């Protein structure tokens, strides 16, 4: 009886067991699916994180490039008739018109550099010209109005009247144009010890400016910080400081033999030294005539673009080579990659300029040579000096081409680096020894191939 009952219940129990088993299997499968899904999600998240990290590392390693354009011109030197050109019947003084023919290129550059050769004064009764220059501050206004950003001031004329006028010049720049970077002259020792840096398009550029010497030596020892002169120890230290606070260095030098289109031994020795110290661009002035430009390299991998002299920018000098100037043009490119940055110079050029004037007509303008005409040349006051030589657009271009074509033989000497020029034309060595005219001439001779007489022959096509 009991056995029969059990047999009758077995099919139902089997079904229940099957259902239970199925439910358990479903539960187990569901758990497995969830575990597999969680694993897959975790795997995908890890892969996504790895991809994001790789992309971030690739982006960090990707090179970033920045560029800035520069122009630079030579001496802004105001002689008597030029000073008069700024006066008006109303009593106002203004010199903007002198620069209007070249303004567009200056204002278009990211940074524009000019050599303001002389001190500036707000006192019109104190304005003076050669041999001791004091120039009205309205000339400074015109430089800013045309687009100049950096004013180089360490020149042989900057202490023509001693410290008082240097301070007056600095006060003018500080109060009227604080945005301008003023080089080579200082209001304090602290300022003299501070490297001037401008940041443009993420490129930090340090500017240094020094002069070979003074025409007057009027500064007292206590005021010696006011002007930067060539002293090897100071320059070496300043370059080292500049490297710490900038991406590259532009060095501006007042040097060379006046009215000579060939770089002097002094220029060549200092160029080699500055190259070895890591200067990126070297811009020269003071000879009042153009000299060549080139890129120097050394065995340590240093490269430096050097313009030995940009000649005069604005002046009323009276020999044709002194009226042919140049506007340096170059681009600095900074590359950042893997936390490191490098800077190189691109697109170096020198655009010739001409200083045009006719005093009787009160016309004074600086032109690009490409825009100058023979009609203008025929009306230039230089035509009154029939003995000088041909003065035309074609002869000026011939002179420019000649100057640029003369190779510069690098110096292997270093004996001028420790010498300092004195106002009387002598030089003093580091140990205090004074070298007189003949000794100076032997160390730093005038190259007759670059004199005004030699340039007259080029102008005449002979």
Secondary structure, 3 states (H helix, E strand, C coil): CHHHHHHHHHHHHHHHHHHHHHHHHHHHHHHHHHHHHHHHHHHHHHHHHHHHHHHHHHHHHCCEEEEEEEEEEEEECCCHHHHHCCECCCCCECCHHHHCCCHHHHHHCCEEEEEECCEEECCHHHCECCCCCEEEHHHHHHHHHHCCCEEECCCCCCCCCCHHHHHHHHHHHHHHCCCCEEECECCCHHHHCCCEEEEECCEEEEEEEEECCCCCCCCCHHHHHHECECCHHHHHHHHHHHHHHCCEEEEEEECCCCCCCCCCHHHHHHHHHHHHHCCCEEEEECCCCECCEEEEECCCCCEEEEECCECEEECCCCCHHHHEEEEEEEEEEEEEECCEEEEEEEEEEEEEEEEEEECCCCEEEEEEHHHCCHHHHHCCHHHHCCCCCCCCHHHHHHHHHHHHHCCCCCCCCCCCCCCEECCCCCEECCCCCEECHHHHHHHCCCCHHHCHHHHHHHHCCC
